[in-house]
Every structure is written in C-alpha cells, then in structure tokens.
Amino acid sequence: MTLPAARTHFVLQDKFVGNDFYSGFQFETDDDPTHGRVNYVDMHTAINNNLTQATDDKFFMRADATKTLGPNDRGRDSVRISSWNAYAEAVIVLDVQHMPEGCATWPAFWTLSQKGPWPNGGEIDIVEGVNLQSANLASLHTNPYCTMPQQRFQSGATVSTNCDANANFNQGCGTKFADGFSYGTLFNSVGGGWFVMARTRTEGVRVWFWRRNDPTVPPAVAQPPSPGFGSALFGGGAVITPDPTWGMPAAAFPAGDFCDYDGHFDPHIMVFDLTFCGDWAGADFPNSGCGGDCNDLVNNHPEEFDNAYWEINSLLVYTPQ
C-alpha cells in the first residue's frame, strides 16, 4: 500500500489590514531602479498628501493625480513600501479590490531577498504589468544557472525560461496568466480578486489567481482569519494548505536540477510599488495603444492617474507549521 504524500500545513504568522501597513512596512524613497518617471515619498508626505489612507478594513496607495511636472522634477509622486519582516517557505495571500491601471503605469507586488545584494537570493514577481495589459505576468529573477522548462503544470503561458537577471536585459523567467481579467482595468471591473503565492523547497514557487466572483476560490483563501489569529485553535482560516482542490496554478516555477532552490532563494521581504514609464512601461508604451509620449503623459496629464491606486483588503502570510 502506497501512502499519499504529506502536504505541508501553513499557520498564519502575519496579517496586514488597514493601519497594519503603516507599522509593518517601511516607505522607501530611493531612486527607482527601473528608471521610472516617479518620485517615491516618505510616509509623512504620503499621509499628508492623501497618497495613502487606512481604514479599519482597507489600505490605499495612490499616485498624485493633481500636479503637472516641470523638467527638473524627479517624477510623479507615488509610493513604494517594503515589509520589515522577511519570510522563507511561506504562503502569501493578497486580497486586492483595485490595482493601479492606465497608460504609463507600472504597478507590482513582489518579493525579494532581504540579504541581497540583488539578484542574489532571488526575486518573485507575483503581480506585475504595464499600460493597458489585462493579463498578469508572474516572473522570477535570479543569479545565474536557474532555468524553467517550457512545459510545466500551469494554466498560464510560458513567456521566457531563463531566470538569470543578467540575461535578456533582466527579462527573467515569466508566465502570462490565462485569465484576461487578472490585471489592470478588467481586473478592477470585476471587483479584483485573490493572488496566492506558495514557495517551498520541494515544490518551488507557485502562483494562483481567483476573481472576486469565482465560486471555486478556496474558503481558506476567501475567508480571512478571525480575531486572535495566533493559533490554529482559532480556526477561521488560521491554517492554510495548498492542495489539489485549488486546481492548476496560474504560474509554476518548480524546484529541481535546472534551478537549485536553496542556491537561488533565501528569506524575502514583500514590496508594493507603482512607477511610471521606465524600462518596461516606457518601452511598451509606443505599441500599447496609449499613443503619444509616455513621459509627456506623466508630466502634463495628472488627470490620467485618477485610477492609479491600490485598494488592498488584506495581506496574509502563513509559514510552515
């Protein structure tokens, strides 16, 4: 008799809702490494200028949508935050009601090595896209000698297989989601949804996506933990177990001989950001259907960024039991 393989149970370690983002994340103000037309501001400035807002059950991060920019300005005011805590093997559940959308925008939710320096320790892009895309792109960026097979157990389409950040102008190894409502305007039109990233030494990295109205979303994903979440005794989603009932992941990056997990990934912090133009959104802009010039749009048309905001219901991090 062959016993079924044991599945790892993950227990809720950190929960971020509303004001938790102010205490659990730091506001970064360095120059954008992707060369965007952006001015990342500190927490005090973000709060005073209404670029961030917290309620009992929501956290908002938005771009400035009022100012025109001069040639000597650093860029359009926006927010980039990173978690104080880092996580190794983990399941991360992000419940997003609205993500930044529109021409010139480049929002992302991702994780990267706390130790670094980048790309040592790896980067995992969970939510990312530019301009008028409608399908999310999940990617890995690593140091050399990490590749992915073209065909693997995922519903999305393989875009690239070499994860090495030094190859192909840091394209990384990416998977485009099959669901055309997983990013941008169409994602927002259905009330958003859930992104779940699981990473383990045995399974590698997997990312799932469910729309808000998807009847197949697992209860452990859709129902946030009740108060007093520190123990599995409280129930209400305090334990989560990725299993076959979740269905095929949208993107999968398996561990194996082609990409040694321990050699490429260590504990990661989590990052939200929103930049404009830059290396990807700027390069994509001429063929995106937006028309005109990307930097001119950012500089002179603040009204185009009314919908360039994150509305986050919750961010939950589970670690192995």
C-alpha positions in Angstrom: 0.0 0.0 0.0 1.4 3.4 -1.0 0.5 6.3 1.3 -0.3 9.7 -0.2 2.4 12.3 0.1 2.1 14.5 3.1 1.1 18.1 2.4 2.6 21.0 4.3 0.3 22.9 6.6 1.0 26.6 7.0 0.0 28.7 10.0 -0.8 32.4 9.9 2.2 34.4 11.0 1.5 38.0 9.9 -1.7 39.8 9.0 -1.8 43.2 7.4 -5.1 45.1 7.2 -5.7 48.9 7.3 -3.2 50.6 9.6 -1.1 47.4 9.9 0.6 48.5 6.7 2.0 51.6 8.4 3.6 49.6 11.2 4.5 46.5 9.1 6.1 48.3 6.1 8.7 50.9 5.6 8.3 53.7 2.9 11.2 53.7 0.5 12.4 57.0 -1.1 15.4 55.9 -3.1 15.5 56.4 -6.9 13.6 53.9 -8.9 16.0 51.2 -10.0 13.8 50.7 -13.1 14.3 54.3 -14.2 10.7 55.3 -13.9 9.4 58.9 -14.0 8.5 58.7 -10.3 9.1 60.4 -7.0 8.7 57.9 -4.2 7.7 59.8 -1.0 8.1 59.1 2.7 5.2 58.1 5.0 4.7 61.6 6.4 4.4 63.1 2.9 2.2 60.2 1.7 -0.3 60.6 4.5 -0.4 64.4 4.4 -0.9 64.4 0.6 -3.5 61.7 0.6 -1.3 59.2 -1.2 -2.0 56.7 1.4 -5.1 56.1 3.5 -6.1 53.4 6.0 -9.5 52.4 7.3 -10.5 49.5 9.6 -10.6 47.1 6.6 -8.8 48.8 3.7 -5.4 50.3 2.8 -5.0 52.6 -0.2 -1.8 53.7 -2.0 -2.1 56.1 -4.9 -0.3 58.3 -7.3 -0.6 62.0 -7.3 -3.3 63.0 -9.8 -3.3 66.8 -9.4 0.1 68.2 -10.3 1.9 68.9 -13.6 5.6 68.3 -13.6 8.5 70.5 -14.6 11.6 69.3 -16.4 13.7 69.3 -13.2 11.1 67.5 -11.1 12.1 64.0 -10.0 8.9 62.5 -11.2 5.2 62.0 -10.3 4.6 61.4 -6.6 3.9 57.8 -5.7 4.5 55.2 -3.0 6.8 52.2 -2.6 6.7 50.2 0.6 8.6 47.1 1.8 7.9 44.8 4.7 10.1 44.8 7.8 9.8 41.1 8.1 11.2 38.5 5.7 9.9 35.0 5.0 11.4 31.8 3.6 9.0 29.0 2.9 5.6 30.6 3.0 2.1 31.1 1.6 1.2 34.7 0.9 -2.4 35.6 0.3 -3.2 39.0 -1.2 -6.8 40.2 -1.4 -6.9 43.2 -3.8 -10.0 45.2 -4.6 -8.4 47.5 -7.1 -4.9 47.9 -8.6 -3.4 50.8 -10.5 -4.5 51.0 -14.1 -3.9 53.1 -17.2 -1.3 54.3 -19.7 2.2 54.8 -18.3 1.5 52.9 -15.1 3.7 50.0 -13.9 2.4 48.6 -10.6 3.9 45.5 -8.9 3.6 43.3 -5.8 6.7 41.2 -5.4 9.2 39.7 -3.0 13.0 39.9 -3.0 15.9 38.8 -0.8 16.3 40.7 2.4 20.0 39.9 2.4 20.9 40.5 -1.3 22.6 42.2 -2.9 20.1 41.8 -5.8 19.7 39.5 -7.6 21.4 37.2 -5.0 18.6 35.4 -3.0 16.1 35.9 -5.8 13.1 38.0 -6.7 9.5 36.7 -7.2 7.1 39.0 -9.1 3.6 38.0 -8.1 1.5 40.8 -9.6 3.0 42.9 -12.4 2.0 44.6 -15.7 2.2 47.8 -17.6 0.0 50.2 -19.5 -3.2 48.6 -20.8 -2.4 44.9 -20.2 -5.2 42.7 -19.0 -3.3 39.5 -18.1 -0.9 39.4 -15.2 2.7 38.4 -15.5 4.5 36.4 -12.8 8.2 36.0 -13.0 11.4 35.0 -11.3 14.7 37.0 -11.4 17.8 35.2 -10.0 21.5 34.9 -10.2 22.9 32.6 -12.9 22.0 28.9 -13.5 18.3 29.0 -13.0 16.0 28.0 -15.8 12.5 26.7 -16.2 11.1 24.0 -18.6 8.9 25.3 -21.4 6.1 23.0 -20.5 5.0 22.6 -16.9 1.9 22.2 -14.7 0.4 25.7 -15.0 -2.6 27.2 -16.8 -0.6 30.3 -18.0 1.7 30.5 -21.0 5.4 30.4 -20.7 6.9 33.7 -21.9 10.6 33.1 -21.1 12.6 30.3 -19.4 15.9 31.9 -18.3 15.5 33.3 -14.8 19.1 34.8 -14.8 18.7 38.6 -14.2 21.9 39.1 -16.3 20.3 37.6 -19.4 17.9 39.1 -21.9 18.0 42.6 -20.3 16.7 41.2 -17.0 13.6 39.7 -18.6 13.6 36.8 -16.1 11.5 33.7 -16.5 7.9 34.7 -16.8 4.4 33.2 -17.2 1.5 35.2 -18.6 -1.8 34.3 -16.9 -4.5 32.7 -18.9 -7.2 34.8 -17.3 -7.6 38.1 -19.1 -9.2 39.6 -16.1 -6.1 39.2 -13.8 -4.6 42.6 -14.3 -5.5 46.3 -14.8 -8.8 47.7 -15.9 -10.6 44.4 -16.4 -9.4 43.1 -13.1 -10.8 46.2 -11.4 -14.1 45.8 -13.4 -14.9 42.5 -11.6 -14.0 43.8 -8.1 -10.5 42.4 -8.1 -9.6 39.1 -6.5 -7.0 37.0 -4.8 -3.4 36.3 -5.6 -1.7 33.4 -3.7 2.0 32.6 -3.9 3.4 29.5 -2.2 7.1 28.8 -2.1 8.7 25.6 -0.7 12.0 23.8 -1.1 10.2 20.8 -2.6 7.6 22.4 -4.9 9.4 25.6 -5.8 7.2 28.7 -6.5 3.5 28.6 -7.5 1.0 31.4 -8.0 -2.8 31.1 -8.1 -5.4 33.7 -9.0 -9.1 33.8 -8.4 -11.5 36.6 -9.4 -13.8 38.1 -6.8 -16.9 36.3 -8.1 -15.1 32.9 -8.7 -17.2 30.2 -7.0 -14.1 27.9 -6.9 -11.9 30.1 -4.6 -10.9 28.0 -1.6 -12.6 29.0 1.7 -9.2 29.3 3.4 -8.3 32.0 0.8 -11.6 33.9 0.6 -12.4 33.9 4.3 -9.8 35.9 6.3 -8.9 34.8 9.8 -11.0 35.8 12.8 -9.5 38.0 15.6 -6.9 36.2 17.8 -5.3 34.5 14.8 -2.1 33.4 16.5 -3.1 29.8 16.9 -4.7 27.1 14.7 -7.2 26.7 17.6 -8.9 29.9 16.5 -9.8 28.5 13.1 -11.3 30.9 10.6 -8.5 30.5 8.1 -5.6 30.5 10.6 -4.2 27.4 8.8 -3.9 27.1 5.0 -2.8 24.0 3.0 -2.2 24.3 -0.8 -3.6 21.1 -2.2 -5.0 19.7 -5.5 -8.5 21.1 -4.8 -7.0 24.5 -5.6 -6.6 23.5 -9.2 -3.8 24.2 -11.5 -1.7 27.2 -10.5 -1.7 30.1 -13.0 2.1 30.1 -12.9 4.6 27.4 -11.6 8.3 27.6 -11.2 9.4 24.1 -10.0 12.5 23.4 -8.0 14.9 20.9 -9.4 18.2 20.3 -11.1 17.5 23.2 -13.5 17.1 25.6 -10.6 18.6 24.7 -7.3 16.1 26.3 -4.8 18.5 26.7 -1.8 21.1 28.2 -4.1 18.8 30.9 -5.6 16.2 31.8 -2.9 16.5 32.9 0.7 14.1 34.8 3.0 12.2 37.5 1.2 10.6 40.8 2.1 7.4 41.9 0.3 7.2 45.0 -1.8 4.3 47.1 -3.3 5.2 49.9 -5.8 3.8 52.0 -8.6 6.2 53.6 -11.1 5.6 55.2 -14.5 7.2 54.7 -17.9 10.8 53.4 -17.2 12.4 50.3 -18.5 9.3 48.3 -19.2 6.2 50.6 -19.3 8.2 53.2 -21.3 9.5 50.6 -23.8 6.0 49.1 -24.2 4.2 52.4 -24.5 4.6 53.0 -28.3 2.8 49.7 -29.0 0.4 49.7 -26.1 -2.5 51.6 -27.7 -1.9 54.6 -25.5 -0.5 56.9 -28.2 1.7 60.0 -27.7 4.8 60.1 -25.5 5.0 58.3 -22.1 6.9 60.9 -20.2 4.8 63.7 -21.6 1.7 61.9 -20.3 3.2 61.6 -16.8 4.4 65.2 -16.8 1.4 67.1 -18.2 -1.7 65.0 -17.7 -2.3 64.3 -14.0 -6.0 63.5 -14.7 -4.9 60.3 -16.4 -3.8 58.9 -13.0 -7.2 59.1 -11.1 -7.4 55.3 -11.2 -3.7 54.7 -10.5 -4.2 53.3 -7.0 -4.0 50.2 -4.9 -7.0 49.2 -2.7 -6.0 46.3 -0.6 -8.3 44.4 1.6 -5.7 42.2 3.3 -2.3 40.6 3.0 -1.8 37.4 5.0 1.5 35.5 5.4 1.5 31.8 6.5 4.6 29.9 7.4 5.1 26.1 7.8 3.6 24.5 10.9 
